[in-house]
Amino acid sequence: MFPYRPEIHQFPYSDYRFAPRGYYSPYTEGGWLWWRSAIESDESYCLPEQQRLTFVLVHGSWADAHFWDGIAAVLRSQGHAVYAPEYAGHGTDPNKNVTHAMITRSVVDFITKQNLRDIVLVGHSFGGSVIQKVVEQVPDRIKRLVFWDAFVLKDGESVADELPPQTRQGFEQLRAVSKDDTIMLPFPLFRDLFVNTATLEEAKRFYTSVSPEPAKPLFEKLDLKAFYTLPTPKSYVYFYQDNVLPQGEGFGWNPHMSSRLGLFRLTVGDGDHFTDTRTRPAMVAQKLYEAGRD
């Protein structure tokens, strides 16, 4: 087994407006500049010090920490502290034989080693199940949890338990034919479910950053008894064009997942699951700020 070294992806310019014109991010393809729409937006301004937050951003499946590059740049330009730790089995970690506990430990270790406190901990998609477990281990360091179109699992559930039967069956078949117990999204599924508001050209470009996802953590049932005893404030960000989970019939993000949080703040947007992180990072950043602020 390869040793795992947690990474943190930080955009090298504290203010994206001062990035050199030809800056290339590993999260881009073909020279497409993810920060273009952020520059053209009027959302960039520096908040008063008392309104600045510390964000820790946890990505979901079929992604890595570069998922947050554009959003993190906008938030930093407004004066927030932003961290996007990578977790086991993702990014440059070649070991796909990971567990949900290993993924959680990656984020917990990062938070404690950086001695971060008063955190707004954000989880996207599968990352929702990760932040559920992270807060159990470091509840005193977290100011608020923000679930963005993210799984909120019941005690004893796995992420796979919340998938529609057809989707789960498809994932099980893809897992069975892989050589390393991973699941790779076919392009038609990625295009229709994850980037449904993108143009075909954008969808193809985004797909180049998709890599096989370790399957085991998606099917592990989690003990979440401690999570449901914590008083940590919670928010849910729901993008109503997100098509990853069907709405209604016992599935979906909001209210199916969000209602499990008890008392929570709801923030809504008009994006899908992936597209807006690249095309409208300023919009996403604003929604996360609204969800995380006092």
N, C-alpha and C positions, 0 to 999 in steps of 0.2 A: 504493500500500500504506500502511495506517495504521501510524504508529509504535507499537510495543508498549511499554507501561510495566508492568513487573512489579508486582503488588500483594501485600500480605500482609493476611490477614484475622485480626484479633485481636479476641476477645470483649472488650468495653469494661470488663468487671468482672473483676478478678483472681480473685475467688471468686464463682461463680455463686450462692451462697447469699445474697449481698447485692445481687443484681440486683433492680431494682424489679419489682413483681408483674406489671406489664403490659408488660414488655420485649418488643419485637418484633425478631426477626432476619430479615434478607432470605431466610434459608433456610427460613422457616416460611411457612405459608399459613393465612389465616383465623384468626389469633390463636392457633394451636396452639403451645403452649410446649414446645420440644424438651427443655428442661432439667428438666421435671417429674419424670421418672423418676430423674434424677440426684439431685435434692433428696431424693426419697423413699428413696434408697439409703443404706446405711451404708458405702459404699466411700470416702467423702470424709474424708481425714485427711492431715495434713502429714507427709511422710516426713522422717527425719533427713537432714541436708544431704548426707552422704556417699552416700546412696541416690538422690539426685535426678539426673535425666537431662535432656539437651537433645534434644528431639524436633523433627525436620523432617518434616512430613506431606505426602505427595504423593498427590493424589486421582487417580481414574481417569476413564474416558470418561463422557460424559453427566452430568457433575457439574462443580462448581467448588469453590473453596477453602472455601465455606460448608459443604460436606459434613462438615467436621471440627469445626464449631462446638461441638457438645455434648461431644464427646470431648476436645477441647482444653481446654474449661472445667474438666472433671473433673481432667485431668492437671495443669493449673495450680493448682487448689485443693490439690493434694497436694505442691506445691512445685517441680514440674518447669518447665523453660523449654520453651515450645511455639511453633513457627512453622509456618504453613500458607501457603507462597508460591503465588500464582496463576501459571499459565504461559500461554504464547502460545496464542491462539485460544480462550481460555476466559474465564469471568468477564465483565468489561466490555469486553474486547478485541473489537472488531467484525470484525477480520480473521480469516477462517476459512481463508485460504490459507497454512497453516503447515506446517512439516515437523517430523519427530521431533527433528531437531537443534535447531530453534528452541525447542521445548518443553524439551529438556534444558538448553539455554543459559539459559533463564529461571531454572531452579532453581539451576544452577551460579553464575550471576551473583548471585542472591540470597544464597547461602551465602557467597560471597567478599566481597560488599559489606557484609554484616552481620558479617563476620569470625567466623563460627561454627566451632567446633572441637569435637572429642569428641562428634560427632553420632550419635544413633540415627536413621537415615534410613529412613522407613517409606513403602512404596509399596503402594497398593491397586489391584487389577485391572490396567488398562493402566499404572498408575503403577509396576508392577514393572519393565516395560521401560524406564521413565524412570530409575529409580534404578540399573538396570544400567549405563546410560550415564553417569549423574552420577558414580558412584564411580570410573569410569575417569579422570575429569578431576580430581577432588579426593580421591584415596584417603587422603591424610594427614589429612583433616579428619573422617573418618567412623569412628566407633567400632564400629558394627554396622549391618548392613542387616536390615530386617524386611520380609518380603513377606507381605502379608495378602490371601489369596485372589487372588494376583497372578501375572501372567505372568512366567515365567523362561524367556526365549527362548534357543534354541541359536544359536551363531554362524551368521549368514547367514539367520536366520528373520525373518519379520514376525509381528505379532500375529495377522493374518488366517490365517497358516499353521496356527495352533493351534486355529482354530475348526472345529467340525463342518461337513461339507460343506453341509448344509442351511442352517445359520446364515450361513456365508460367502456362499452364493448369495443369501440374502435381503438381506444387507448390500450386496452388489454391485448388486442391483436398486434398493434405496433410494438408493444413491449415484447411480446412472444417472439417476434421475428428479429429483434435486435440482437447484436452480439455482446452487448455490454449492459443489458438491462436498462436501456434508455428508451425514450419516446421522441421521435422526430415528427414535428407537425408537417403534414403534406401541404403544399402551397394552396390548393383550393380551400382547405379548412381554415388555414391562416387568413386567407384573403376575406372570406365571408364572415368569419367570427371575430377576428382580432383587429382587422383594419378595414372594416366595412365602409367607412366614410372616405377612405383614401382613393385616389385615382389608381388605375391599374399600374401605371408607371411607378407611383410612390410605393404601392404594395410590393412590387417586385424588388424595389430598392431596399425596403425595410426587411424583406425576407432574407436578405443576405446576412443579416446579423443574428438570425435565429439558429440556435445550435441544439443538439439533442439534449433532452431533459432527463436527469436521473429519475427513474420510475418509482423506486422504493418509497421515497418520502410522500408521494402522492397517495399511496395506498396504506400508509401506517395510520392506525387508530390512535388518537391522542387523548391522554388523561388531562382534562381541562377543569377539573374540580376547583383547583386553586384560582384559576382565572375568574370564575364566576363568583368568587367571594371578594374580589378586589374592588375598592371604591374609585379607582382611577377614572377620571373623566374621559369620555369617549365621543368621537365624531365619526360620521359616515359621509363620504363623498360619493355621490352616485351620478354617473354619466349615462343619460337615458338612451343614447344610441349604442351603448355597449351590448354586443350581441353574443358574448361568450357563453352566458347562461340565458336560457329562454325565460321570459317573464311569465309568471303565472304557473298554475298546475304544480305547485310545490317546489318551484325552482326560482332562480333569479337573485339579483343583488339586493334590491330594495322593493318591498319591505321584508322579503323572505330572510335575508341575512341580517340586515341592519336591526330588525326588531329584537334580535337576540341580545342586543347590547343593553337592554333596559332603557334607562334615561340616556339619550344621546342627542348630539347636534347633527342636523342634516343639512348638507350643502349639495346643490345639484349643478350639473353642467350639461352641455349638449354634445359631448365628444363620444368616441368609441374607446376600445380597450387599449390600443397602442398609438394610433395615428397622431394624436394631439401632443404627445411628448416631443415630437419632432416638428410638427407644423405650427403648433400654437403653445409653446412652452410657457409663455407669459400668462396665458389663460389658466393653464393647469396650476402654475405657481400661485396665482391669486386664489384659486379655490382651496388649495392646501393651506394657505395663510388664513383664509376665512375659517377653515375648519379648526385650525390650531390655536388661533389667538384667544385671549381671555374674553 
